Amino acid sequence: MRAIGIESGDDRPRLFDVARPDPAPGEVLVRTLRVGVDGTDHEVVAGAHGGPPDGEERLVLGHEAVGVVVDPTTTAFERGDVVAPTVRRPPPDGPNEYFDRAEPDMAPPSACVERGIDGAHGFMSEYFTSPAQFLIPVPDELAEWGFLVEPTSVSEKALELARASRSSFTWDPETALVLGTGPLGLITVAMLVPEMTVYCLGRRDRPDPSVDLLEALGATYVDSRETPVTAVPDAYESVDLVYEATGHARHAVDCVEALAPGGVAALLGLPGASAFTFDGGHFHADLVMHNKAIVGSVNAGPSHFHAAVDRLASFPPWFFEDYVTEIAPVEGFEAAFDPDTPMKTAVEFDTL
């Protein structure tokens, strides 16, 4: 069967022929429909993150997937069910406390592998197998967009952590600042605009489809070249929530300036090495005296995947068509990995 992966030491994905997997009892064989491509995939391809399974020189890519059950074996799934797989799986030495508690997203990197990213093959192939407990049911009407369950789940978790950090007092956020106009930032804007006033900061020149989309959703675009994060309170207003999806290390410090008293910043971007100076005393005092908080968040647990399915069902139908700008066939999969393609891309292996 066809699969898309990366060879160790290579700098671009390739199409490979690999054996079709056979499901063991308790596993499910899934026919892949679509697999999304995001910044993590680009990092893996560039060799900046993750790697193949131990002892192997190739990694099958893809962690944002949706497919159809072909063989449910001994599981409760039925043939024809649409499913989205979770990403984190037990390490080679077996399950641990994080998986026993159904909290794989809270595991440190050494206590898990991530399919399509680090230590385990992904879903960018015509078929894949998975233990049933790592598959999330998706309604048939969301089948073509089910690959968005995974990225949406990441934001569901981050927002849950942000709210949990404010749970000791009455916190009813009315304003949010999303840092980043990439795929994760845009889908988070779509999640937040029904609940609050949303500003989205980026570095885009109009006309730009990302700016058009966030404004169609009802958010306000903030050009960081004119209004940096620290200037947002004066130019617009202080915000109750900051959602950081840029990986720009300075934002972890500067975003605190944008927060209103009692506010919280959720950090999701993963920066490389970055050295800079700032007033640590002011930063520390601002957090303490204004009851502000910062939380870091990575990956998502089963509850967040289920919440993501419900969230996608609530989006206006036009959003998906505007947000997903490239669905590439397997034979032309390279288009989905083009870094210049705006917003969201995916590879299509089959249709429902």
GITARA-V6309 format. One record per helix or strand. SS is the DSSP state (~ for helix, > for strand). FROM is the first residue (numbers start at 1). TO is the last residue. If there is no record, write none. Layout:
ss=SS from=FROM to=TO
ss=SS from=FROM to=TO
This chain:
ss=> from=2 to=7
ss=> from=14 to=17
ss=> from=27 to=37
ss=~ from=39 to=45
ss=> from=51 to=51
ss=> from=58 to=60
ss=> from=64 to=71
ss=> from=82 to=85
ss=> from=88 to=89
ss=> from=91 to=91
ss=> from=94 to=94
ss=~ from=97 to=100
ss=~ from=104 to=106
ss=~ from=109 to=111
ss=> from=113 to=115
ss=> from=118 to=120
ss=> from=125 to=125
ss=> from=127 to=131
ss=~ from=132 to=134
ss=> from=135 to=137
ss=~ from=140 to=145
ss=~ from=148 to=165
ss=> from=175 to=179
ss=~ from=183 to=192
ss=> from=197 to=202
ss=~ from=209 to=217
ss=> from=220 to=223
ss=~ from=229 to=235
ss=> from=239 to=244
ss=~ from=251 to=258
ss=> from=259 to=267
ss=~ from=280 to=289
ss=> from=293 to=296
ss=~ from=302 to=314
ss=~ from=317 to=323
ss=> from=324 to=329
ss=~ from=330 to=337
ss=> from=344 to=348
